[in-house]
Amino acid sequence: MAPVLSKDAADIESILALNPRTQTHATLRSTSAKKVDKKHWKRNTDKNCIKCEKLENNFDDIKHTTLGERGALREAMRCLKCADAPCQKSCPTNLDIKSFITSIANKNYYGAAKMIFSDNPLGLTCGMVCPTSDLCVGGCNLYATEEGPINIGGLQQFATEVFKAMNITQIRNPSLPPPEKMPEAYSAKIALFGAGPASISCASFLARLGYSDITIFEKQEYVGGLSISEIPQFRLPYDAVNFEIELMKDLGVKIICGKSLSANEMTLSTLKEEGYKAAFIGIGLGVHLRSSDLDPSSSPLFHRPAWGESHRPRNQVPAAERVTKRI
């Protein structure tokens, strides 16, 4: 590699002469004076600020998006648009990542969001909490470059946040016949248990296919499953989860809270008696695991589901009456 600057004294002097102002001596200023200057010009919050709002037990999202429009456009323009994109092969939902990033680069944010939600009804949620470094970002061909891989999760969140602000309702495929003209099988009663991500995704795809009588039964008085009870708001705000629930409800899906699959309440036999033709069980694994090897005094630290339940502010959870109304 050629030297950036020679050791010749004349060369060094000529380079220094290009400076708009040549320093002839060091500038001295007391530490106390610099502290005063720092407080005057400081733009971020002082860690010792006594006037700042206390954030103890406050898990609200303080930065609603990872990327703004300028940052998203810059990031999207870096994408190589790989012909055999490894990022898509690493995505569990098989998103067409290259296409939605291209749409963002062209400022077609609606088109990008449409591609995302078409493949994944939980596109906003996944854009916020998906472990992209182990999935799509981990396979990016730019990973070894100085700039690093594409911030795919940030771009996905940006596009879906823009779509969320558009307040556009989800509709059935316009190419499908009206519900009353669909084959009889599409009017069959379908039950889903658990109003978590699995059931929300399943119900959305069923409704898009044209099934018109879909009901989700939820044991709790809120919907969203672990997305609501386990993940704090600074990672996944309630309004993001509720937005995807509302998109599902736009397709006519009903949600009934306070009912669960159990021997004393609802069983598959009672569902058959009520005329249901299919059932999907997405109740998850909400029971924490215990180990005899752990010190009993430390066991509460490992009861994550119970901890999430006790620390979730009830007044901020999407209310049952808000999500049981059919649209």
N, C-alpha and C positions, 0 to 999 in steps of 0.2 A: 504493500500500500504506500503511495507517495506521501511524503510528509506534508502536513497542512501548512506549516510555517517553517522556513529555513532558520538555521541558527545564525545567519548573517546579521550583524547588528544593524546595518543599513536597512535591511528588509523589515526588521521589527519596528524600527523608527518610522518607516513609511506607512506601515499598517496602523500604528498608533496615531499618526497624523490624520488619518481618515475620521477619527472621532470628532463629533461636533464640538466637544469641549475636552481639552487635554488637562488632566489633573496634575497639578504641580505639588500638591501636598495632601495629606490625609485630612478628612473632616472629622472633627471631634465634637461629640455632643453627650451630655450627661445622661445616665440611665434614667434618672427621674424625669428629665425633660422628654425622653423618648417614650416613657410610659404615658405621659400626658398626651403626646401626639398620637399614640396608638389608640387610646380611648376615643379621641376625636374622629379618627379615620376608620375605625373598626367597623366592618360591615356585618360580620356574623355575630351571633349572640355570645356575650361574655359568660363563661361558665360560673362566675361568681356573682352574676346579676341578681340582685335582691328584689328587683321589680318584675322579674320574669314569672310567668305562670308556672305553678308547680305541676309537674307531670307524674307525680306519684299515683299509681293505679290508673293512669290514663294511657290507654293503648290505641288512641285514635290515629288514623292515618294522617300524617302531616305533610306528605308529599304525594299528591294523588296520581302522578304519572311519572314513570322513569324518564321518559324523553318528551321534550316539547317538539313543536313542528320543525324548528330549525335543526335540532339534534337528530330527529327521526329522518329527515331528508338527507342529511349528511351521512348517517349510518346506512340508509338504504342504498345510496349511491356507491357505497363500498362493496356491495354484494357482487360476486363474480358471475352470478346467474349460471351456476354449474349445470352442464347438460345432464349429468347423472348425480344429482345433488345428494351428498351424504347426509346433510341435515334432515332431509325428508325421510331418508331410510332409518334415521335414528329417532324419529318422532313416533310415540306410541299411537297417536291419533292419525298418523299419516297425512298431516297437513301439507298442502302444496305451498311450502315455505317460499320457494323461489318466486312463485307467481304473486303471492300477496306482498312480498317485499318489492317486486317490480311495480305493483300498483301504487305502493306508498311513494316510490321514487317518482312516479308520474303524477303524484298528488291526487290519485284516485282512492281516497280513504274509504269511501263507501264500498268500492269494489274489493278492497283488501279485507274489510270486515266481513263482507258477504262470503268470500272464500273461506275465511277462518270459521265462521259460524256454520257454514254448510257442512264442513267436516267435523266440527266439534261444537256442540251447543253450549259448552262451557268455555268458550274461547277467551273471555275476559278473565275468568278465574284462573285458567291455566297460564295466561300471560303474566299473572301476578305471582303465582306460587309454584309453578312447574320448575323442577330442578334441571333447568336447561343445560347447565354445565356438564351434566352426566348424559344428556340426550342430544338434542339438535346442535347446540353450541359446541359440545364436545366433538362433533364430527365435522365442524366447519373447516374448509380448506384453508382459511386464513388464520387458523389457530396459532401457527408458528411464526406469523409475521409480527413486526414491531407493533402495529396497531392492534393486534389481537383479533379474535373472532367477532363475527357480527353479533350484536346484541339482539338476538331474535326475540327473546321474551319481552324486551322493552318495546320493540317494534310492534309485536302482537298486542301488547297492552295499549300502545298509542292508538292503533287503528280501531280497536274495539271501544276505547274510551271516546273517540270522536264519534263513532256510530251511536254510542249510548246517548251522547248529547243531542243527536239528531231526533230522538224520540220517535223512531220509526217502528211500527208494530210488525210482528212476524205474521206472514200469511201462508196459506196452503199453496202448494204448487198450482199455478194458474192453469196448467195443462190437464189437471185432474178434473173429472166431472164434479158437479155439485154433490154434497153429501147424500142427498136423497136419491141420486142417480147412480151412486156407487154400488158395486155388488154387495149382496146381503152380508157377506163375511166381514165387511169393513165397518158394519154397525154393531158388531159383537162387543159385549162388555168385557173390558180388560182391567184387571186390578194390579196395582203396583204397591208394594209395601216398603215403607221407608222413603222419606222425601229428601234424600241426600243426593249427591252428584250422580250416582249410578241410575237412580230412578228418574231424575230430571232429564238426563241424557236419553235414556230409553224411551220415555214418554214423548220427548220431542221428536225423535226419529219415527216413532209409530204414528204420531199425528201428522207428520209431513208425508207419510205414505198414504194417508187418507183415512185412517181409523178415527172414528168420531166419538166413541164412548169410552174414554180413558179416565180412570180415577186413581189417585195416589192416596194411600192411607198412611198417616204418620202418627206414631205413638206420642210424640211430644206436642206441646202447644205452639211450636215454631217449626219452620221448615228450613232446609238447607243442610241438615245433617252435621257432619264433622266440619264442614266449611264454616258453620256458624259457631258451634260449641267448642271447637278445638283451636282454630287458627285465630290469633289476635288481630285486631282491626288494623294495626299498622302494616300487616302483611296482606290482609284480605278484608276490606271494609264490608259491612253488612249491605250497603247499597249496591255493591258489585254483585253479590250473591242474589239479592232480591231482583236485580235487573234481569238476570238470566231466568229466574223463576217467572217473571212477568212475560218474557218472550215465550216461554213454554205455554203459559196461560192464554196468550194471544191465539193459540191454535185450538183452544177449547178444552184443555186438560183441566180436570177438577182435582182439588186437594181437600181432603177431610182430615183434620187433626184430632187427636185424642183417641184414635183407634189403632190397634196393633194386631199382629198375627200371634195368637196365643190360644191355648186350650180353653180358656175362660171367656174369650171374647170373639175372635174371628178365626176360623179354620178354613182349610181348603174345601172341606165338605160343605160348610155353610156358604161359601162362595159359589159352589156349584148349584146349591139350592136357590140362590138369589139370581142365577142366570149368567154368571160370569163364565166366559169361555177360555180365558187365559189369565195367568198370574205371573208376575215378576217379583222376586224376593231380593230386595237390595237393602237389607237392614244393617249390614256391616257387622263389625266385631267391636262392640262398645265396651266389653268387659275387660278390665285390666288383668294382666298376668301377675301371678304371685310366685315367689321363689323362696324355698326354705333356706337358701344360702345367704339371703340378705338379712341384715340386722333389722329386727322388727321396728326399731326406733326410726330407721331411715325409710321404711316402706312407703310412707305418704309421698315421698319424693318421686316415686315411680308410678303413682296412680294418676296418670295424665288425664284420662277421660273425666274422672271425678273432679280433678282440679279445674279443668276447662268449664265444666258445668257450673261450679260454684263461683267462678270469677266472671261469668258472662253477664253483662248488665241486661236485666230482663226488659227494661223499658226501651231498649234500642233494638231488640230483636223484632223482625217482621212479625206482626201480630197474626194470630190464627184467622181472625175474621177478615183480615186483609187478603189472605191467600186462599181462602176457601170459596170465594165468589167466582162463579164461572163467567168468563168474558166471551 
